[in-house]
Amino acid sequence: MKNYILHKAETRGSADHGWLKTHHTFSFANYYDPERIHFGMLRVLNDDRIDGGQGFGMHPHENMEIITIPFNGALAHKDSMGNSSEITAGEIQVMSAGTGIYHSEFNAHAEVPVELIQIWVFPNKKNVTPRYDQIKLNPEDSKNKFQQILSPSKEDDGVWIHQDAWFHIAEFDNEYKAIYKIKKSTNGLYVFIIEGSAYIDDILLNKRDGLGITETEEIILTSKESNTKILLMEVPMK
């Protein structure tokens, strides 16, 4: 029998630092809720808006898979592996922190805010050699279908991480119906509405709502607005 965990957008943790406005689906920084530490191997889902020219200075990570997806603007990235790049809307960035890395993230533009989601996933291997990658996504591949943007395999579509996880992104017309089938039976699925609204099975989700689903083989999605944009994150539960 399917189990559902609903996280409405307004119930998320939030902070306004002036230059940074952020919302946390799971416990992070000064936001702590013992009922919302993680969903399986999905540890962090942060929804950030960073003002022009502002950002995070060099800081460390280790033994975590970190995925960044900008929706508007561009993020300037530098790290201790020697990478220096801009990640723009329509791209996805991944870092395997492994044995340890330092990196900085700043809005690449002085005037335009950058809006992004950053996701942390627990790895299935510790102390791997740190790595970095980013790719540009083809928006046509997500129109009324699930576009795979992350997997466990270097040979598969999208970026890859050290975990049996698959991420998909999609943008649907109004009243479009789609089915997503779980790739690994022991995995759970976390659905996040980027824009618009949709029914997942019989549960209505609006912008920035999240829904965790376990004990399922598939979900039925029905969009309720034009240009409804959805992120699906399939992750191991143990």
C-alpha positions in Angstrom: 0.0 0.0 0.0 1.3 3.4 -1.0 2.6 5.7 1.7 2.5 9.5 1.2 4.4 12.3 3.1 3.1 15.7 2.1 5.2 18.9 2.6 3.3 22.0 1.7 5.4 24.9 0.5 4.4 27.2 3.4 5.5 24.5 6.0 9.1 24.6 4.9 11.8 26.2 7.0 12.9 29.6 5.7 15.4 32.3 6.3 15.8 35.9 4.9 19.4 37.1 5.1 18.7 40.1 2.9 20.9 39.0 0.0 19.7 35.4 0.4 16.1 34.2 0.7 16.0 30.4 1.2 13.5 27.7 1.9 14.4 24.3 3.4 12.2 21.2 2.8 14.4 19.3 5.2 16.3 20.3 8.3 19.2 22.6 7.4 21.3 25.3 9.1 19.1 27.0 11.7 15.9 25.1 10.7 15.4 21.9 12.6 12.4 19.6 12.6 12.9 16.0 13.9 10.2 14.8 11.5 11.9 16.3 8.5 15.5 15.3 8.6 15.6 13.4 5.2 13.6 11.3 2.8 15.5 8.1 2.4 18.9 9.1 0.9 17.6 12.5 0.0 19.1 14.8 2.7 18.7 18.4 1.5 16.3 20.2 -0.8 17.0 23.9 -0.6 15.2 26.5 -2.7 17.4 29.6 -2.9 17.2 33.2 -4.3 20.6 35.0 -4.3 20.8 38.7 -5.0 23.2 40.1 -7.7 26.9 39.8 -6.8 26.2 37.9 -3.6 26.9 34.3 -2.6 28.7 31.8 -0.5 32.5 32.0 0.0 34.8 29.0 0.1 33.4 26.3 2.4 34.0 22.5 2.7 31.9 19.4 2.0 32.7 15.7 2.2 30.9 12.4 1.5 27.9 13.9 -0.1 26.5 14.1 -3.7 25.5 17.7 -4.3 23.3 18.6 -7.3 22.5 22.2 -8.3 19.8 23.2 -10.8 19.4 27.0 -11.6 16.0 28.1 -12.8 16.8 31.8 -13.5 20.1 33.6 -13.8 23.5 32.1 -13.5 25.7 30.9 -10.6 29.5 31.3 -10.6 31.3 28.2 -9.2 34.9 27.8 -8.1 36.4 24.8 -6.2 39.5 23.3 -4.8 39.7 20.9 -7.8 40.5 23.8 -10.0 37.1 24.1 -11.7 35.8 27.6 -12.5 32.5 27.9 -14.4 29.1 29.4 -14.7 26.0 27.3 -14.3 23.0 28.8 -16.0 19.3 28.1 -16.2 18.8 25.0 -18.2 21.9 23.3 -16.9 22.6 20.9 -14.0 25.7 20.6 -11.9 26.9 17.7 -9.8 29.7 17.4 -7.3 30.8 14.2 -5.5 32.4 15.6 -2.4 34.0 12.3 -1.4 37.2 12.7 0.6 36.6 16.5 0.8 36.4 19.6 -1.4 36.1 23.4 -0.9 33.9 25.5 -3.2 32.3 28.9 -3.6 29.0 29.9 -5.2 28.2 33.4 -6.2 25.5 35.1 -8.4 27.4 35.6 -11.7 25.5 38.8 -12.4 25.5 42.1 -10.5 21.8 43.0 -11.0 19.8 39.9 -11.8 18.9 37.4 -8.9 19.8 33.8 -9.4 17.1 31.2 -8.4 18.1 27.6 -7.9 17.5 24.4 -6.1 20.3 22.6 -4.4 19.9 18.9 -3.5 22.1 16.7 -1.3 22.0 12.9 -1.6 23.9 10.5 0.7 26.3 8.5 -1.4 26.5 4.7 -1.4 30.3 4.9 -1.3 32.4 6.9 1.1 35.7 8.7 0.6 35.6 8.5 -3.2 37.9 10.9 -5.2 36.0 14.2 -5.5 34.6 15.0 -9.0 32.7 17.7 -10.8 30.5 17.8 -13.8 27.8 20.0 -15.4 25.7 19.6 -18.6 23.3 21.6 -20.6 19.8 20.1 -20.8 17.6 20.2 -23.9 14.3 21.7 -22.9 12.5 19.9 -25.8 13.3 16.6 -24.0 11.1 17.6 -21.0 8.0 18.8 -22.9 5.2 16.5 -21.8 7.6 13.8 -20.8 10.0 12.9 -18.1 13.5 13.9 -19.1 16.2 11.9 -17.2 18.7 14.3 -15.8 20.6 12.1 -13.2 21.3 8.4 -12.8 23.8 6.0 -11.2 25.6 5.3 -14.5 28.2 7.3 -16.5 26.7 5.7 -19.6 23.1 6.9 -19.0 21.4 10.2 -19.7 22.2 13.2 -17.5 24.8 13.5 -14.9 25.6 10.6 -12.5 26.2 10.2 -8.8 27.4 7.5 -6.4 23.9 6.3 -5.5 21.1 4.3 -7.0 19.0 7.4 -7.7 17.3 8.7 -10.8 16.1 12.3 -11.3 13.7 13.5 -14.0 12.3 16.9 -14.9 9.2 17.6 -17.0 7.1 20.5 -18.2 3.5 19.7 -18.9 0.6 21.3 -20.7 -2.7 21.7 -18.8 -4.6 18.5 -18.1 -1.7 16.3 -19.4 -1.6 12.9 -17.9 1.7 10.9 -17.4 2.8 7.8 -15.6 6.2 7.4 -13.9 7.3 3.9 -13.1 9.8 3.3 -10.3 13.1 1.9 -11.6 14.1 0.1 -8.4 11.5 -1.6 -6.3 13.0 -0.6 -2.9 13.3 3.1 -3.9 11.0 5.9 -2.9 10.0 8.9 -5.0 10.0 12.5 -4.0 8.0 14.9 -6.2 8.7 18.7 -6.1 6.5 21.2 -8.0 8.8 23.9 -9.5 5.9 25.8 -11.2 2.2 25.3 -11.7 0.2 22.5 -10.0 -0.6 18.8 -10.5 -2.4 15.9 -9.1 -0.1 13.0 -8.0 -2.5 10.1 -7.8 -5.3 11.9 -6.0 -3.2 14.5 -4.1 -3.1 18.1 -5.4 0.3 19.7 -5.3 0.9 23.4 -5.9 4.0 25.5 -6.6 6.9 24.4 -4.3 4.9 21.7 -2.6 6.7 18.3 -2.1 5.4 14.8 -1.8 7.3 11.7 -0.7 5.9 8.4 -1.9 7.0 4.9 -0.8 5.7 1.3 -1.3 4.8 2.0 -4.9 5.5 0.8 -8.4 4.3 3.9 -10.2 2.5 7.2 -9.9 -0.1 8.9 -12.1 0.5 12.6 -12.7 -2.2 15.0 -14.1 -1.1 18.6 -14.6 -3.6 21.3 -13.6 -2.0 24.3 -15.3 -0.1 25.1 -18.4 3.7 25.1 -18.1 3.6 22.9 -14.9 7.2 22.1 -14.2 8.0 19.1 -12.0 11.2 17.5 -10.5 11.0 13.8 -9.7 13.7 12.4 -7.4 13.8 8.6 -7.1 16.1 7.6 -4.2 16.9 4.5 -2.0 15.0 4.6 1.3 17.7 2.7 3.2 
